[in-house]
């Protein structure tokens, strides 16, 4: 950890600790960073970070240039902290899955929908990028997806350090019950499936999983052998994008993530993990033909239209997907979730929309199917929806 400049006491937050949304360490203190580009001050051992401790809780005067700053930063990684993080209003969402499960498209389309449709429709809210998150989101996701360009597979964090940096957004809305504006910090990740097979990376790069408010397991239906056997082989190749993943990949990832959390929380073998899990089958269009006519999952998501989370719809979709998995012989998979997690639910989504597969690396503008369901469910049970 870098040392503070030896000027003034560190700001402490009593006995409560917040989680830095970048390095995922817990702290009961924070520092300030001078926002004056002309300031020559430096933190000891750092390079032009201009970080210092100060007694004022809302703002501070830089000891070098004497300019006032409101920029609060983590005392370890020096990243700027959202106010809602310091208020303990975090919602850390880990999105994990096997290689080619569609994580990048899911994250890219979900954030776009949160900004433009879901947040305004659910609560007249605003979904705002924090720091450089919106700019990075536009460059890495939106500028490609919404020009009909397929995204490449996620790089491993050890290959590209930028991959390990999360996308942080603030969800701001008017709470009619409390008659005040509420604000939550949402932290999203797009992690390469290969990182989840490596024990070293699982304990370092993916340590945020253990601090999650909820986990979205994004699962490729093409990893379920019973599903694959029921589909036309040519269609399977188109649905998988030509990327072959061995049978049981989704099964193995859930085992690895569960082991990581159990070790971190020191849980006994007979204790279930209390982090809620959304088991989300991506590429719904790939197995839609296996879903009976009249099923709820075939219908559009109702939550945004009615302005609140519809629990009855979630229950029906969960039952339909679980029944399909059991019918296709995936009982080992369903038992894995049941015996490891106290709260979980099944979902099926299509990030790009039905009949909009990027097999040729080009596709139409996304028209997603039920992409909001897993996130809204995690928000609801986490108390983030009124």
N, C-alpha and C positions, 0 to 999 in steps of 0.2 A: 504494500500500500504506500502511495506517495505521502509524504509528510505535509502538513499544513504549514503555511507561513506562520511564524511564531508571533502572531499579533492578534490579541483578543481571544476570548473564550470560544470554544466550539458551541454551536447551537444544539441543545439536546431537547428531545421530545418526551421527557418523562420516562416512564417505564415501557411505553409502547414502541414497537419497532416497525418500520416500513420495509418493503422489499424493493430494492432498486430494480427497475424494469429492464436494465441492460446487463448488469453483472450478477443479479439475483442473490446478492448478499443482503443480510438484514442489518439495519442500523437504527440507532435511536438519536442520530445527529445528522446534520447536513452542513455543507459549506456554501460559500458564495463565489461566483466567478465574475470578474469584472467584464463588462460588455463594451468597454471603450477600446476600439481597435488601435488607438494610439498609445495605450498604456504599455509600459515596459516591464511591469511587475511579473514575477514568475513564482510558481510554487516550487518549494525545495525538491529537487530531484526530477522535476517535470520540465517540459519544454514549452514555454510561453503559454501556460494554462491560466495564469493570473488568478489562482484560487486562493482564498483566504477565509479564515474564521472571523466571526464578528458577533457582537452581542444582540443586534437587532433581529427580530424574528421575521419581519416582512421585507426589509431591504437593508442594505449595508453600504457604507462608504469605503471604496477601495483605498487601502492605506498608501498606495503609490501615487495614483493620479487624482485621488480625492473625488472621483465621480461616483454618484449613487448607482447601485445596481439592484435589480430584483431577481436576478438569475440564481436560483438555488441548484446546487449540483451534488451528485453522489461523492462522498469523501474518499471513495476508492477509485472509481473509473472516471470521475469528473464529468459524466454525462448529465445534462440538464434534467431536473426532476419535475414532472407534472405536479401541480398543486393537489390534484385528486389522489396521487400516490401518497403524498405526505398526510393526506386526510384519511388514508387507509380505504380508499374507494377504488381498489384495483379489481380488474377482471382479467386475469392472465389465462389465455386460451392457447393450449398446446395443440397443434395440428400435426399429427404424425401418421405415417403410412408407408406402405411398401413402395418400391421403385415403380414409377409409371402409374401410380394410383390416381393421379390427377390433382395433386396437392396445389401446384402452382396455379392452375386454372381455377381451382376452388377458391383459393385465397384472393386472387385477382378479381374474380367476379363478385365474391361476397363483399369485399370492401366497396366496390363500385355500387352494389345494390344497397349497402348500408348508408352510403352517402346520399344517393339519389332517390331511394324509394322506401327502404325499411325504416330508418330513423324518423324521417318526416311523417311517414304513414302511421307508425305505431304511437308516437307521442308528440308529434310536431317538433321532434328533436333535431339536433344537428350532430353529425359525425365528422369531427375535425381532426386532421392530421396534426401530430405534435412534432415540433422541431423539424427535422428533414424527412419525416416519414412520408408525407404526402408526395413530395418531389421524387423520392426513391420509388414509391408505389407507382407513380405515373410512368417513370422511366423503365422500371423493371417489369411492370404488369400491364397497366391500362393502355399505354401507347402502342403496345403490341396486340393485346387481345382484342381491343376495339377497333383495330385495323384488320382484323381477320387473320392474324399471324399466330401460329401455334407457339407456345413457349417451350424452350428446351427443358430437359430434365434438370432438376436442381443439382447444383454442384455440392460436393462435400465441403463441410465447413473448414476442414484442414487444407483444402485446395484454395478456397476463396474465403478470406476472413469476413468479407462483407455479408456473406450468407448468414453468419451467426448473429448479425445485428437485427433486432426485432423491428417490426412495424408497429408504432404506437399511435393510437387514436384516442381522442376524448369524445365521449358520448354525453352531450349536454341537452337537458330537456327540462321543461317546466312540470313540477310535481303538483297536480291539482289538489292532492290531499294535504300536503304540507305547505302549499302556496309559496314555493321557493324553487329556484333552479338547482337541479342536482347534476353532478358531473362525475363520470366514471372514467378510469383509465383502462383502455383495452390494449392488450399486447398480443400480437400475432406473430407466428413464425412459419417459415416455409423451409422445412428440413429435409435434406436428401435421405431417401430410404436406406442408403448404404450406411449412413451414420448410426442407424439404429441397430446395426448388426455388430458394431465394434464396441467392445466393453469399455475401452479407454474413452471413446467419444461419448458413449452413453453416460459416463460418470462426470464428464466435463462439459462438452458442448451442449448436451441436452439436460443439464441439471435443472433448467427452468421447469421441466415436467413435474418435478416434485413440489413446486410451489404453485402449481396451477389451480385456478378456480374451477376449471373443467377441462377435460381432454376430448378432442375430436379424433377418434380413430378413423381415418379415411381409408376405406377398404376397397380394393379392386375386386369386383365380382368375378373377374377372370382368374382369381386365385382360388376360387371355390370349385373343386373338380366336378361336383354334381351339377353346378350351373353350366360349366363349360360343356359337359357331356350332353346337355339338353339343347344346345344351340348349334346352329350351322357353323361348320369350321371356318368358312370364308368370313362369316360375320364376326367370329371370335378374333380372327387376325386383324380385321378392321377396327374392332372395339379396343383391342389392346395396343393399337398404334404400332404394331410390329415389334413391340418390346416383350420379350418372353420373360416371365417370372415363374420360378418353380412353385409347385403346389405346396401350400402350407405357409407361404410367405406372410400372409396376414396373421395366421395363427402364431408364428414365431415372434413377430413384432409385439403382439400383445403380451406374450410370455416375457420378453425382454423388458418391456416398459414396466410391467407389473413387478418384476424382480427388482428393478432399479428403485421403484417407489417403496417397496417393502424394506429394502436395505436402508434407504434413507430415513424412513419413519420408524425403523426398528420394530416392525410388526411381526407378530407371531404367525405361525403357519395357519392357525385357525381364525385369524383376524382378517376381515375384508377391508379393502382400501376404500376410504370414504370420499375420494375425489370422484364427482359424477362423470360418467363417460357417455358420450354420444357415439355409437357405432354406426358410421355413415357409409353406406355403399354408394360409391360414386358411379358414374357412367350408367345411370339408371336406364338410359335408352338402350343399352346393350342387352339388358335382360327383361325389358318391358313385356316382351312376348310371353314370358313365363308367368306374368302376373294376371290373375283372372279378371275378366271384365267386371266392372262395378266396384273394384277395389278402391279404397280411399286413396291409396298412394298414387293412383292414376290421375286423381283430381288435382287442381291447383291448390297451393297452400292458402288457407283461409285467414291466417293471423293478421297480416297487414290490412287486408280488406275490412275486417271487423274492428281493427284497432286494439286488439288484445290477444294474448296467447290463448288458443283454444285447446285445452287439455284433452278433450274428447277426441279431437282429430289426432293428436299425438299418440294416444292409446291405441287407436285403430290402426295407424300406420305401423307402430311397433309390433302389434299382433300379426299383421299381414306379413311383414318381413321375417319375423321369427318363424312363422309357419312355413314360409317358402324355404328358409334355410333347413328346417327340420325335414321337409319333404325331399330336399335334395341331398340329404345325408350329411349335413354339416353340424351334427349334434356335438361333436368334439369342440367345435368353435363356440357354439352357444353355451356349452357347459363351462368353458373357460371364463367367459364374462360373468356368468352367474356365480361362480365360486370364488372369484377374485374381487368383485366390485359390489358394493352395497346399493349403488344407484346407477342404473344404465338404461339406455333406450336405443332402439334401432331406427334408422332413418334411411331413406333412399333419395339421392339427388342427381340432377344433371346440371353441371355448371354451364355448359355451352348451350344446352337445349336439345330436345329430341331431334333426331335426324340431322345433327350438326356436328358430325365427327371430324376431327382434324387429321384424318389419315393421310391427306395429301399436303399437310402443313398449312392449309388454308381452310377457312370456314366463314360462315356468316356471323354477323354481330350476335353476341350471346343473347339468348332468351331463356334464362335458367328455369329449371323446374325444382321447386321446393328447397332452394339453396339456403333459405333463411331458417328453416325448421330447427336444425341442431343448435345453432347459436342462440336463437330465441328461447329454446328450452333451457339451455344452460343459464341464460340470463334470468329466466323466470324462477328456477329453483334456487338461484343464487341471490334472489332478492333485488335484481337489477331492473325489473320491470314493475310498474305500478299496476 
